[in-house]
Amino acid sequence: MSFFIRQFSATAVVMFLSAAPALAQNNAITEIQKGLTATNKEAGFGNTSLPVLVGGFIQVLLGVVGIIFLVLAVYAGVLWMTAGGDAKKVTSAKDILRNSLIGIIIIVAAYALTKFVVEQLVLAVASDASTP
């Protein structure tokens, strides 16, 4: 047990002493922040607000999900066309097609709602920023 305590305390001392030079450099954080800000401006990102960033992410996510449902709809159509009169395959294709159409309707509604909410948030933030 004493070996474990000595090993633990030696490790703790080494970790503390190795972190001490990093703690002494307070201006390093500001220099890093300046560099990141300069890189951000050079890349053309600017200062994007959080609602705009979240709205963009949600729009991309909804687009990907919409593509998935569109692929399902095409798959159901191909399955139906190649069923060859098999009632089980036709029923399966109809179910897939119905579910994918419901999914696309939900995706379009969610996209419209998200776009509306994000636009209203951006307008609210812009109007709050313009009033003193």
N, CA, C and O of each residue as an XYZ file, in Angstrom:
528
protein
N       0.818     -1.193      0.000
C       0.000      0.000      0.000
C       0.861      1.256      0.000
O       0.514      2.249     -0.639
N       1.989      1.216      0.718
C       2.846      2.399      0.763
C       3.479      2.657     -0.603
O       3.726      3.806     -0.968
N       3.746      1.567     -1.372
C       4.281      1.755     -2.712
C       3.273      2.506     -3.585
O       3.647      3.386     -4.359
N       2.005      2.154     -3.455
C       0.954      2.827     -4.220
C       0.876      4.305     -3.843
O       0.740      5.155     -4.723
N       0.958      4.621     -2.568
C       0.884      6.021     -2.130
C       2.082      6.795     -2.636
O       1.935      7.934     -3.080
N       3.292      6.191     -2.577
C       4.492      6.879     -3.090
C       4.382      7.088     -4.600
O       4.718      8.156     -5.112
N       3.915      6.075     -5.298
C       3.771      6.178     -6.754
C       2.744      7.253     -7.121
O       2.981      8.050     -8.029
N       1.619      7.280     -6.427
C       0.582      8.270     -6.678
C       1.082      9.678     -6.376
O       0.853     10.598     -7.162
N       1.759      9.853     -5.252
C       2.239     11.198     -4.903
C       3.331     11.655     -5.859
O       3.394     12.838     -6.193
N       4.190     10.748     -6.306
C       5.225     11.124     -7.271
C       4.599     11.525     -8.596
O       5.039     12.484     -9.231
N       3.582     10.799     -9.011
C       2.878     11.139    -10.255
C       2.187     12.489    -10.135
O       2.212     13.287    -11.072
N       1.570     12.748     -8.985
C       0.891     14.026     -8.778
C       1.876     15.183     -8.796
O       1.572     16.231     -9.365
N       3.046     15.024     -8.192
C       4.065     16.082     -8.182
C       4.559     16.345     -9.596
O       4.688     17.499    -10.006
N       4.837     15.281    -10.344
C       5.326     15.453    -11.713
C       4.277     16.148    -12.569
O       4.613     17.029    -13.361
N       3.017     15.768    -12.422
C       1.964     16.406    -13.208
C       1.811     17.877    -12.844
O       1.618     18.713    -13.727
N       1.895     18.203    -11.568
C       1.771     19.589    -11.142
C       2.926     20.432    -11.653
O       2.720     21.547    -12.134
N       4.154     19.901    -11.551
C       5.316     20.652    -11.996
C       5.342     20.812    -13.514
O       5.823     21.826    -14.019
N       4.837     19.835    -14.236
C       4.814     19.971    -15.694
C       3.746     20.958    -16.147
O       3.867     21.538    -17.227
N       2.705     21.160    -15.348
C       1.649     22.101    -15.712
C       1.957     23.519    -15.259
O       1.308     24.457    -15.720
N       2.917     23.704    -14.379
C       3.217     25.032    -13.846
C       3.637     26.030    -14.926
O       3.171     27.169    -14.886
N       4.492     25.669    -15.892
C       4.828     26.661    -16.930
C       3.620     27.090    -17.766
O       3.534     28.246    -18.181
N       2.697     26.175    -18.013
C       1.514     26.524    -18.781
C       0.616     27.472    -18.000
O      -0.012     28.356    -18.583
N       0.551     27.296    -16.691
C      -0.262     28.175    -15.872
C       0.343     29.562    -15.768
O      -0.374     30.532    -15.524
N       1.655     29.672    -15.950
C       2.325     30.960    -15.824
C       2.109     31.837    -17.048
O       2.363     33.040    -16.982
N       1.650     31.280    -18.159
C       1.509     32.042    -19.396
C       0.063     32.465    -19.594
O      -0.669     31.828    -20.351
N      -0.351     33.514    -18.934
C      -1.719     34.010    -19.058
C      -1.963     34.674    -20.404
O      -3.067     34.603    -20.943
N      -0.938     35.318    -20.949
C      -1.137     36.010    -22.213
C      -1.192     35.057    -23.400
O      -1.550     35.472    -24.502
N      -0.847     33.792    -23.199
C      -0.910     32.831    -24.294
C      -2.354     32.638    -24.761
O      -2.607     32.453    -25.951
N      -3.287     32.681    -23.828
C      -4.697     32.511    -24.190
C      -5.163     33.658    -25.066
O      -5.859     33.436    -26.057
N      -4.792     34.871    -24.721
C      -5.196     36.013    -25.543
C      -4.531     35.971    -26.914
O      -5.143     36.360    -27.908
N      -3.287     35.506    -26.979
C      -2.610     35.389    -28.275
C      -3.282     34.325    -29.137
O      -3.441     34.507    -30.345
N      -3.669     33.235    -28.526
C      -4.363     32.188    -29.274
C      -5.708     32.708    -29.774
O      -6.097     32.451    -30.913
N      -6.415     33.441    -28.910
C      -7.707     33.998    -29.307
C      -7.557     34.977    -30.461
O      -8.384     34.991    -31.373
N      -6.505     35.800    -30.429
C      -6.251     36.729    -31.532
C      -5.988     35.968    -32.826
O      -6.485     36.342    -33.888
N      -5.205     34.905    -32.728
C      -4.911     34.108    -33.914
C      -6.156     33.433    -34.474
O      -6.351     33.380    -35.688
N      -6.989     32.921    -33.589
C      -8.224     32.293    -34.040
C      -9.169     33.302    -34.679
O      -9.827     32.998    -35.674
N      -9.237     34.497    -34.109
C     -10.088     35.537    -34.680
C      -9.588     35.945    -36.062
O     -10.382     36.125    -36.986
N      -8.277     36.090    -36.201
C      -7.710     36.452    -37.506
C      -7.967     35.351    -38.534
O      -8.308     35.636    -39.682
N      -7.803     34.104    -38.123
C      -8.068     32.983    -39.027
C      -9.533     32.936    -39.422
O      -9.865     32.664    -40.576
N     -10.405     33.203    -38.463
C     -11.843     33.228    -38.713
C     -12.191     34.285    -39.760
O     -12.981     34.023    -40.667
N     -11.606     35.472    -39.638
C     -11.882     36.539    -40.598
C     -11.303     36.213    -41.966
O     -11.938     36.488    -42.983
N     -10.102     35.630    -42.009
C      -9.487     35.268    -43.291
C     -10.288     34.193    -44.010
O     -10.399     34.210    -45.236
N     -10.841     33.267    -43.254
C     -11.626     32.195    -43.849
C     -12.989     32.678    -44.319
O     -13.661     31.989    -45.086
N     -13.403     33.861    -43.862
C     -14.661     34.434    -44.296
C     -15.858     33.976    -43.490
O     -16.993     34.091    -43.951
N     -15.626     33.461    -42.294
C     -16.736     33.006    -41.482
C     -17.415     34.144    -40.743
O     -18.628     34.096    -40.544
N     -16.687     35.152    -40.335
C     -17.273     36.274    -39.626
C     -17.788     35.857    -38.263
O     -17.417     34.803    -37.745
N     -18.623     36.666    -37.698
C     -19.207     36.357    -36.398
C     -20.628     35.862    -36.600
O     -21.568     36.652    -36.677
N     -20.775     34.554    -36.685
C     -22.082     33.948    -36.889
C     -22.741     33.752    -35.535
O     -22.132     33.212    -34.612
N     -23.983     34.190    -35.421
C     -24.684     34.043    -34.154
C     -25.143     32.606    -33.976
O     -25.232     31.846    -34.941
N     -25.430     32.245    -32.749
C     -25.830     30.879    -32.427
C     -27.133     30.460    -33.109
O     -27.199     29.342    -33.619
N     -28.176     31.301    -33.144
C     -29.403     30.864    -33.839
C     -29.183     30.571    -35.318
O     -29.777     29.637    -35.857
N     -28.343     31.351    -35.976
C     -28.068     31.111    -37.396
C     -27.302     29.811    -37.569
O     -27.569     29.049    -38.498
N     -26.350     29.553    -36.677
C     -25.561     28.337    -36.740
C     -26.433     27.101    -36.503
O     -26.329     26.118    -37.236
N     -27.279     27.151    -35.495
C     -28.170     26.028    -35.199
C     -29.171     25.833    -36.333
O     -29.459     24.699    -36.718
N     -29.701     26.926    -36.867
C     -30.640     26.827    -37.984
C     -30.016     26.186    -39.200
O     -30.655     25.372    -39.867
N     -28.779     26.538    -39.501
C     -28.081     25.927    -40.625
C     -27.854     24.440    -40.422
O     -28.005     23.644    -41.349
N     -27.490     24.073    -39.201
C     -27.295     22.660    -38.891
C     -28.597     21.879    -39.037
O     -28.607     20.781    -39.594
N     -29.679     22.435    -38.545
C     -30.969     21.749    -38.631
C     -31.408     21.624    -40.085
O     -31.955     20.590    -40.469
N     -31.184     22.644    -40.896
C     -31.565     22.572    -42.304
C     -30.777     21.480    -43.026
O     -31.335     20.748    -43.843
N     -29.494     21.371    -42.728
C     -28.695     20.318    -43.357
C     -29.185     18.951    -42.911
O     -29.319     18.038    -43.726
N     -29.452     18.809    -41.630
C     -29.937     17.540    -41.102
C     -31.282     17.155    -41.724
O     -31.488     15.995    -42.079
N     -32.190     18.110    -41.858
C     -33.482     17.830    -42.477
C     -33.322     17.486    -43.955
O     -34.063     16.657    -44.484
N     -32.375     18.106    -44.610
C     -32.114     17.781    -46.013
C     -31.631     16.352    -46.187
O     -32.059     15.651    -47.104
N     -30.737     15.921    -45.303
C     -30.230     14.548    -45.377
C     -31.355     13.545    -45.112
O     -31.462     12.533    -45.803
N     -32.180     13.823    -44.124
C     -33.300     12.925    -43.824
C     -34.289     12.914    -44.990
O     -34.848     11.864    -45.306
N     -34.511     14.043    -45.624
C     -35.383     14.091    -46.799
C     -34.838     13.258    -47.942
O     -35.599     12.594    -48.646
N     -33.539     13.286    -48.131
C     -32.924     12.474    -49.183
C     -33.111     10.988    -48.874
O     -33.381     10.190    -49.772
N     -32.965     10.626    -47.609
C     -33.164      9.225    -47.224
C     -34.588      8.777    -47.536
O     -34.792      7.683    -48.063
N     -35.565      9.605    -47.218
C     -36.943      9.240    -47.507
C     -37.218      9.217    -49.006
O     -38.024      8.410    -49.468
N     -36.572     10.079    -49.766
C     -36.737     10.051    -51.209
C     -36.185      8.760    -51.796
O     -36.784      8.170    -52.696
N     -35.036      8.323    -51.281
C     -34.469      7.047    -51.729
C     -35.423      5.905    -51.381
O     -35.593      4.978    -52.174
N     -36.042      5.964    -50.210
C     -37.024      4.936    -49.852
C     -38.210      4.938    -50.811
O     -38.716      3.877    -51.175
N     -38.649      6.111    -51.215
C     -39.772      6.189    -52.147
C     -39.401      5.590    -53.496
O     -40.200      4.872    -54.098
N     -38.203      5.877    -53.973
C     -37.758      5.300    -55.246
C     -37.617      3.790    -55.116
O     -37.977      3.050    -56.031
N     -37.094      3.331    -53.984
C     -36.971      1.886    -53.753
C     -38.342      1.211    -53.764
O     -38.509      0.139    -54.346
N     -39.316      1.843    -53.119
C     -40.666      1.276    -53.101
C     -41.250      1.225    -54.507
O     -41.915      0.254    -54.867
N     -41.009      2.254    -55.297
C     -41.504      2.247    -56.674
C     -40.884      1.144    -57.507
O     -41.576      0.483    -58.282
N     -39.592      0.942    -57.354
C     -38.912     -0.127    -58.095
C     -39.411     -1.490    -57.617
O     -39.618     -2.400    -58.420
N     -39.604     -1.622    -56.306
C     -40.109     -2.878    -55.751
C     -41.507     -3.187    -56.291
O     -41.819     -4.334    -56.612
N     -42.336     -2.157    -56.385
C     -43.699     -2.332    -56.889
C     -43.676     -2.730    -58.371
O     -44.408     -3.624    -58.797
N     -42.819     -2.045    -59.148
C     -42.766     -2.320    -60.586
C     -42.222     -3.714    -60.883
O     -42.593     -4.334    -61.880
N     -41.346     -4.200    -60.019
C     -40.757     -5.522    -60.271
C     -41.444     -6.623    -59.481
O     -40.926     -7.737    -59.407
N     -42.606     -6.335    -58.886
C     -43.307     -7.333    -58.078
C     -43.822     -8.487    -58.928
O     -43.903     -9.621    -58.455
N     -44.154     -8.217    -60.131
C     -44.627     -9.279    -61.033
C     -45.928     -9.907    -60.591
O     -46.138    -11.100    -60.811
N     -46.811     -9.136    -59.973
C     -48.111     -9.644    -59.570
C     -48.121    -10.288    -58.193
O     -49.173    -10.741    -57.742
N     -46.986    -10.342    -57.514
C     -46.936    -10.928    -56.164
C     -47.574     -9.939    -55.182
O     -47.069     -8.834    -54.984
N     -48.679    -10.348    -54.578
C     -49.448     -9.458    -53.705
C     -48.642     -9.049    -52.466
O     -48.786     -7.929    -51.977
N     -47.812     -9.932    -51.968
C     -47.014     -9.628    -50.777
C     -45.995     -8.519    -51.061
O     -45.801     -7.621    -50.241
N     -45.346     -8.590    -52.233
C     -44.375     -7.557    -52.613
C     -45.065     -6.223    -52.880
O     -44.544     -5.165    -52.525
N     -46.240     -6.278    -53.507
C     -46.981     -5.048    -53.786
C     -47.417     -4.386    -52.490
O     -47.312     -3.168    -52.352
N     -47.905     -5.173    -51.541
C     -48.306     -4.625    -50.239
C     -47.115     -4.022    -49.520
O     -47.223     -2.949    -48.925
N     -45.975     -4.707    -49.571
C     -44.762     -4.176    -48.943
C     -44.341     -2.859    -49.597
O     -43.962     -1.912    -48.908
N     -44.409     -2.805    -50.920
C     -44.040     -1.582    -51.634
C     -44.995     -0.443    -51.301
O     -44.573      0.700    -51.125
N     -46.285     -0.761    -51.216
C     -47.260      0.280    -50.856
C     -47.004      0.812    -49.453
O     -47.089      2.018    -49.219
N     -46.693     -0.081    -48.521
C     -46.403      0.354    -47.150
C     -45.165      1.254    -47.105
O     -45.161      2.294    -46.446
N     -44.124      0.838    -47.812
C     -42.900      1.653    -47.838
C     -43.185      3.001    -48.474
O     -42.733      4.031    -47.974
N     -43.932      3.007    -49.575
C     -44.247      4.261    -50.263
C     -45.096      5.177    -49.395
O     -44.824      6.374    -49.304
N     -46.131      4.620    -48.751
C     -46.977      5.427    -47.870
C     -46.156      6.016    -46.716
O     -46.278      7.202    -46.407
N     -45.331      5.196    -46.090
C     -44.527      5.686    -44.967
C     -43.499      6.727    -45.409
O     -43.228      7.683    -44.682
N     -42.933      6.544    -46.587
C     -41.961      7.535    -47.060
C     -42.646      8.852    -47.426
O     -42.080      9.922    -47.199
N     -43.858      8.790    -47.988
C     -44.587     10.024    -48.285
C     -44.975     10.764    -47.009
O     -44.889     11.990    -46.945
N     -45.404     10.011    -45.992
C     -45.693     10.651    -44.699
C     -44.421     11.285    -44.138
O     -44.458     12.388    -43.594
N     -43.321     10.595    -44.272
C     -42.041     11.136    -43.806
C     -41.643     12.401    -44.536
O     -41.169     13.355    -43.919
N     -41.834     12.416    -45.854
C     -41.486     13.619    -46.626
C     -42.376     14.789    -46.216
O     -41.901     15.919    -46.111
N     -43.655     14.531    -45.985
C     -44.561     15.600    -45.537
C     -44.094     16.148    -44.189
O     -44.077     17.360    -43.978
N     -43.719     15.255    -43.285
C     -43.232     15.696    -41.973
C     -41.940     16.492    -42.120
O     -41.759     17.501    -41.439
N     -41.050     16.058    -42.990
C     -39.770     16.753    -43.197
C     -40.008     18.148    -43.758
O     -39.391     19.112    -43.304
N     -40.890     18.264    -44.736
C     -41.173     19.585    -45.321
C     -41.794     20.513    -44.279
O     -41.445     21.692    -44.207
N     -42.705     19.989    -43.480
C     -43.323     20.805    -42.433
C     -42.288     21.224    -41.389
O     -42.283     22.370    -40.938
N     -41.419     20.299    -41.009
C     -40.380     20.630    -40.033
C     -39.399     21.653    -40.607
O     -38.949     22.550    -39.895
N     -39.071     21.518    -41.883
C     -38.169     22.474    -42.521
C     -38.797     23.870    -42.539
O     -38.138     24.859    -42.219
N     -40.068     23.940    -42.914
C     -40.738     25.241    -42.966
C     -40.827     25.869    -41.579
O     -40.592     27.067    -41.419
N     -41.163     25.069    -40.589
C     -41.247     25.579    -39.225
C     -39.882     26.035    -38.719
O     -39.769     27.090    -38.095
N     -38.856     25.248    -38.984
C     -37.503     25.607    -38.555
C     -37.039     26.888    -39.227
O     -36.466     27.760    -38.574
N     -37.280     27.006    -40.514
C     -36.865     28.213    -41.231
C     -37.584     29.440    -40.680
O     -36.965     30.488    -40.498
N     -38.871     29.321    -40.416
C     -39.626     30.433    -39.863
C     -39.093     30.843    -38.488
O     -38.893     32.028    -38.220
N     -38.865     29.856    -37.624
C     -38.394     30.157    -36.271
C     -37.013     30.794    -36.307
O     -36.761     31.767    -35.595
N     -36.120     30.259    -37.123
C     -34.759     30.815    -37.201
C     -34.793     32.239    -37.744
O     -34.084     33.109    -37.239
N     -35.605     32.484    -38.762
C     -35.708     33.850    -39.292
C     -36.236     34.810    -38.238
O     -35.750     35.936    -38.130
N     -37.223     34.381    -37.461
C     -37.754     35.242    -36.409
C     -36.718     35.491    -35.317
O     -36.635     36.597    -34.783
N     -35.930     34.476    -34.983
C     -34.863     34.664    -33.993
C     -33.806     35.639    -34.490
O     -33.332     36.490    -33.738
N     -33.445     35.509    -35.748
C     -32.445     36.415    -36.320
C     -32.978     37.843    -36.323
O     -32.247     38.774    -35.984
N     -34.234     38.026    -36.699
C     -34.827     39.365    -36.675
C     -34.890     39.909    -35.266
O     -34.636     41.096    -35.057
N     -35.222     39.077    -34.293
C     -35.303     39.541    -32.905
C     -33.936     39.929    -32.381
O     -33.807     40.933    -31.681
N     -32.918     39.158    -32.702
C     -31.561     39.476    -32.252
C     -31.083     40.755    -32.936
O     -30.444     41.592    -32.299
N     -31.384     40.917    -34.223
C     -30.952     42.100    -34.955
C     -31.666     43.351    -34.423
O     -31.046     44.410    -34.323
N     -32.937     43.250    -34.085
C     -33.650     44.414    -33.573
C     -33.198     44.755    -32.157
O     -33.164     45.930    -31.791
N     -32.849     43.745    -31.352
C     -32.319     44.013    -30.020
C     -30.944     44.660    -30.087
O     -30.602     45.492    -29.247
N     -30.155     44.276    -31.090
C     -28.813     44.838    -31.218
C     -28.866     46.285    -31.706
O     -27.978     47.078    -31.392
N     -29.902     46.635    -32.474
C     -29.973     47.990    -33.012
C     -30.540     48.993    -32.027
O     -30.283     50.189    -32.158
N     -31.308     48.537    -31.040
C     -31.857     49.462    -30.052
C     -30.848     49.658    -28.920
O     -30.282     48.688    -28.418
N     -30.622     50.911    -28.519
C     -29.627     51.177    -27.476
C     -30.098     50.800    -26.099
O     -29.363     50.969    -25.127
